[in-house]
């Protein structure tokens, strides 16, 4: 039985693009930092029929230098070498919140209604208990409030 991959689907697309377009780990990291879509790299790649286009690695380097004012990332990390914790910090936070709310008997709709009920009851302690560590609330005046408020 084949081993199940622990690499998230979003990163798998980058691994496939790296192999397909013969990119280095540094080029993949630069493209990710630039916000490029791994599925659209084929349009940007020079197919030898388009001599006006720069080769994809060179094009990524030019964009990266223009945006970040340096030629390469300060430290290059491979996609496969990333620890599992770094790959999905946001996913872990969402899973922890979902587990906490499920333990309390809340789903997505119940969570929203729970916030509304606590706001209407002016229950600050109850609101604080429902918030994640990175929770932010913007009130009608535009002031940002966090969990520590």
Secondary structure, DSSP 4 states (H G I P E B T S, - for coil): -PPPP-S-HHHHHHHHHHHHHT--HHHHHHHHHHT--GGGHHHHS--SS-TTSPPHHHHHHHHHHHHHSSSS-SS---TTTS-HHHHTHHHHHHHHHHHHHHHTT--HHHHHHHHHHHHHTT-HHHHHHH--TT-EEE-TTS-EEETT-
